[in-house]
């Protein structure tokens, strides 16, 4: 039998919508990140149909002592057959849990929905394969399940990404309690923005070589690049020494040392300083405002903004002079600065962010190739702008622009250079 330290994970995603391309499977990345402290490798990822026989066949492909994540198919509709597939494969009964049924009924009443009648079979989400333990879902209805069947370590999760992510800490903790996971290794995290993955890797390569016995990982995420370094109990002195060297190398490129998003970091700084924010965005099409307001509590500092996609809106709403647009072009430092200044004044904010660029796939020129993006930040006393050349496709370029804008504000609030990776433009009163 394998020891817990030798186990590998397998991820099985259930859903016809994944096979047909109607939805993207983003849950594997969430699970891989959650497993990082345990240094458990993912052996394979399998996407299968909503069928009992497909679920049973996929589970049959796993090996004893594998840690198996089974995701999706836990709802109340006829095609949600993951519990039945698991029970069929394990040769166990599906047991009706009155405590889960009562919690589901109470949740439906709170939402003004009819309670599913017991005469009609009740809510299938209250069925649990014998031998599995339910784990309460903090944001949805279907509970997670953990347990051991046929010598596999099993974790069953809803396929809805928000529910899966919210359940992961609880199901991993429950799995630790029954010995399904090895001891977590100490992990040190650096979250960086406006620093390319290869640039980060090259910067820290001498440190990685000196401490090659530690486990090093890079994660490309929405806001930039995360660096994880892990070590066992006997490696704590080496981990501490490596962390000290990396701190000195990365400096103010690091926006966080905990698993907190860049918008959340900015929000906490803004609320602590009692400042307000407005935005004017062009190529990002509202994504900057959406990222800000995705965080609960953002109304405490975010006033609003404008999506000034057309030049006429840049002039009439954001306050950019039409002669500036004609002379410099919409994608320019001067226009970005005028957008930030104009929306800050119009909404009476302490700070304003502006974004204008060429996200692609068309619209680029020799002077302004695809990915050229100007970011601007206007404060009470000065305005900063910087030009970035993002290398991705349209979706990635827009996301990087959002991250760059938020990071520029984070830098201003912490008193470090606002645009370290960009050509810093002029500064003038706003």
N, C-alpha and C positions, 0 to 999 in steps of 0.2 A: 504493500500500500504506500502511496506517495505521502510524504510529510506535507504539512500545510505550506512550508516554504517552497515546495517544488510544484505547486499546483499552477495550472494555466486556466485562463478564462476563455469561454466561448460565448458568443453573443448570437442569439437567434431572434430576428425581428419578424413578427407575424403581421401580414397585411397585404391584401390584394392591391390596395392603393399604392403601396411601395413598388410592387412588381409592375404596375401599369404606368408608373411615372407621375401619378397625381400628387404624390407627396414625396418629400425627400427624407431619407433616414438619417437624422442628425443625432440619434440617441447613442450610437456607438461611441462617438467622441465624448459625450457626457460620462459614459460609463468608464471609458479609458482614463479620463481625468480623475474620476473618483477612486480608481484603483491605484493611482500613482503612488500614494504613501505606502502601499503594501508591496510595491514592486512586483505585481502580478502581470505577466504578459498576456495579451489577448492572442490566442492561437488562430482563431478564425471568426469571421462574421458571416452569417447566413441569413438571407431574406427568403421567406417562404409564404405560401398562400394561406388564406383563412380556411384551412381544412383540418379536421381531426387527424386524418391519416398523414398529412404533410408534417404536422407538429410532432406526431409520434415518430415518424421516420427521421426527422431532424434530431430529436433527442436520442434516438438509437445510434446516431453517428458519434455521439459524445463518448468519453471514456470514464471509467470509475475514477473518482476523486477530482474530476473537472469541476470548476466553478462555472455553472451555466446560468446565463442571464436570458430569460425568455420574456420578450417585450411585445406588448400589444395584444389585442383581442380579449380585453377584460371588461368590456362594456356590457350593455343590457340587450343588444340587438341579436338577431338570429345568427349573424356571422361572427359573433364573439365567442369562439370555441376553444380558446387557449386552455381554460381549466379542464374542459372535457378531453382535449388532446393529451394534456399532462397526465390526467387520471388514467386514460386508456393505455398510455405507454407504461405507466408504473404499475398498472393492475390494481388500483385502489379505487375506493368509492368516492363519490362527491358528497360531502356532508353539508347539510343546511345549517348555517350558524344563525341562531336567533338574535344574538347580540349585533351582528353585522346587519341583519335585516332591519332591526329596530333603528339603528343609526342611519341606514339608507332612507327609511321611511320618514324619519325626523328631518333629514336634509331635504327631501322632496317637499315636505309641508312648508318648510321655511322659504322655499323657492316658489311656492304657490303651484306646485305640480301635483297631480293625482298620485296616490300611493299605489304601487303595483299590487294587484289582488293576489292573495295566496291561492285562490281557486284557479287562477290563470298561471300558476307556477311560481308566482312571486318574482323577486328580482334575482336573476342569476348571479349577480355580484355577491350574493350572500352564500354562494356555494364554494366550498374549500376542499381540495383533494386531501384525503386522509393522510396525516403525517406532515402537512404543511401548516405553518403558523401565519395568520394574517397580521399585517402591519398597517395601522391607520394611515389613510391618505390625507395629508394636511390641506390640499387644495382641490381635490376632486372627490369622486364617490368610490371608485373601485379600490379596495385595499391592495397593497402589495402582499406577496407571499414569500416566505423563506422556509427552508427545510432541507431534509436529505431524503431522497428516494433513489432506490437502486444504486446506492453508493455515489450518487452525484450530489454536489452541493448546489442547491437550486435557489435562484432569486427570480421571482416573477413580478413584472412591473407593467403598468399601463404604457401604451404607446404614445400618449399625448406628451410632448416634450416637457411642458411645464410641470405636469404631474410626476413624470419620471424623475426629473431633477429634484423636485421637492421631496420625493420619497427616498432617494438614494442614501442620504446620511442615516436614516432610520433603518433601512433594510441592511446596510452594511454593519451598523451597530448590532442589530439582531443576529446577523451571521457570525460576527465576532463572538457573541455570547455562547453560541453552540459550537465554536471551534472550527468554523468553516474558512476562516481567514488567518494568515500568519500575522504576527505582531507588526503593527505599523512601524515603518522606518521613519526616523526623523527627516523631515523635508524642509528645505529652505527655498523660499519662492521670491523671485523678483519679477514684477510686472512692468514692462517697458512700453513706451510709446515713441513714435517718430524715430525708430531705430530698426533698420531692416534686419531680417533674420541672419543673413550672412555677415552683416556688419557686426552684429552682436556675437556671433560664433567666432569670428576672427579676433574680436577684441579680447575675448576670454580664453582663447585657445591655449596660451601659455599656462594659465591657471589649471585648465582641464588636464593638460599633460602632466602637471606636477601632482595632481590628485586624481590620477586615472582610475583608482580603485573605487572612487565614489561613483554613483549612478547619475548621469547627466541627461537632461531631457529639455528639448525646446518645443514650445507649442505656439503655433501661429493662431492668434485669436482676433476677435473683432477690433480690439483697441491697439494691437501691436504684437509683441512677442513676449511670451512668458518663459522664464528660465527656472527649472526645478533642479535642485541638487539634493540627493538623498544618501544617507549613510546609516549603517547599522549601529548597534549600541557601542561596539568597540571602535567605531570610526568617528566618534564625536569630536575629538581634538582636530582631526583632519578636516572635518566638515566646518568647524568654527574658523579654522585658519583660512580655508578656501572662501568662506563667506566674507571674511574681512577684506580679502583681496578683491573680490568681485564688487563689493560695495564701493571701493575706491575707483574701480575701473568704470562702473556704470554711472555713478554719481546721480545727477538730476534727471537722467533718462528714466529712472525708476519712479513710477507714480504710486506704487503700492507694494507692500511686502505681505499682504494678506489677500485672500481670494475675494477682492472687492473690485467691482467694475470701475472704469474711469469715470462714467457719469456719476456714480455714487461718491467717488473721491471728490469730484468737483462740487457736488451738492453739499457735502459736509463742510468743505472749505467756505463756500459761499454763505451757508447758514451761520457758521461760526463767526464770520466777519460782518454779517448783516448786510450783504450786498445783493443787488438785483441784476438780472440779466435779460437782454433781448437778443434776437438773432435775425439776420437777413441772409437767406441762402438762395443760390441759383442752381448749380449743378447737382446739389444734394437733394433737391426737390422735397424738402420737409423732413429728411432723415435726421438732421441735427436736432430739430425740435422734438421729434419722436424719441430720440435717444435720451434726451433730457427728461421728458415727461414720462418715460417708462419707469422711472424711479419714484416710488411712493414718497410724498413729501416735497416734490419738486415745486409745488405751488408756493412754497415758502420763499422762493427766490426768483423763479422764472416768470417774467411778465408776459411774454409772447413774442411774436415775430412775423415775418412775411417771407413767402416763397416768391422771390422776384425773378422769375424765370425769363420773362420777356424784358427787353430793354426799356419799354414804356413803363413797366412796373418798377424797374430800378430807378427811373427818373421820378415818377409821380408818387410812389409810396416810400421808397428807400432814400430818396433825396439825392440821387446822383445827377449831376449836371449833364445835360445832353451833349454839350460840347466836349466834356471829358470822355463820354462814351464814344463819340466820333473820333477823337484824337487818339485815345489809348486802346480802345476796344473793350468789350465787356469782360474779357479775361485779362485783367491787369491789376497791378498793385493799387493804382490810384482809384479805380472803380471799387475794389474790395474795401479800401479804406473809407471811401465816401458812403458805401452801403452801411458799414459799421457805425460811422458817425451819424448818418441820417436816422437809422432806426433807434440808436441810443437816445438821440434828442427827441424823436417822435414819441417814444414810449416812456421817457424819463427814467431810464435805467442807469445804474452805476457802470455797467459794462455792456458791450455788445460785440457779438461775433458775426463775421460775414465770410461767406464762401462763394467763390465763382471760379469755374474751371471747365475743362473739356474732358468729360468722363469717358467718351468713346461710345461706340467703336468708330464713329466718323467725326468730322469736324476739326481734325488736327491739321496743322501746317508745319512747314519747316521751322518757323520761328516759335510756334506754339504747338508742339506735338501733343498727341493724345496723352492724357494724364497730367498735363500742365494745370495746376490749381493754385490760385491765390487765396490765402487765408488772411484775415485781418481781425484785430482786436482793438476796440476803442474803449478807453477809460475816461475818467474825469479830466485827466491832465495830458494824456498822450494817446497816440495811435501807433500800433505796430502792424506791419504786414510782412508776409514771407511767401516766396514762391516754391512750391514743391512739384516734383515730377514723379508722379505715381506710376508704377510699372504694370499694374494689373488690368483686368478687364473692367467693363463699366461698373459692375456691382462692387468689385473690390476697390476700385478707385474712389467711388462715392463713400464707401465705408471708411477708407483711410482718411478722406477729407474730414469726415465727422470726427474721427479720432484725433486728427491733427488740430482741429479747431478747439476741441475740448481740452487737449493737452496744453495748448497755448494759454488758455485761461488758467488752468491748474498752475502753470509756471508763473504767470503774473501774480497769482495769489500767494505763491510761496517765495517770490522774490528772486527767481532765477531767470536766465535768458529765455525770452519768450519763444523764439524760433531758432533753435540750435541747428537744425538740419536744413534750414532754408536761407536764401539770401535775404538778410534783414533790410527792409526798406526804410524810408524816412520816418521820422517821428514828428508829429505836430499837434498842437492843441486841438481838442475835439469840441 
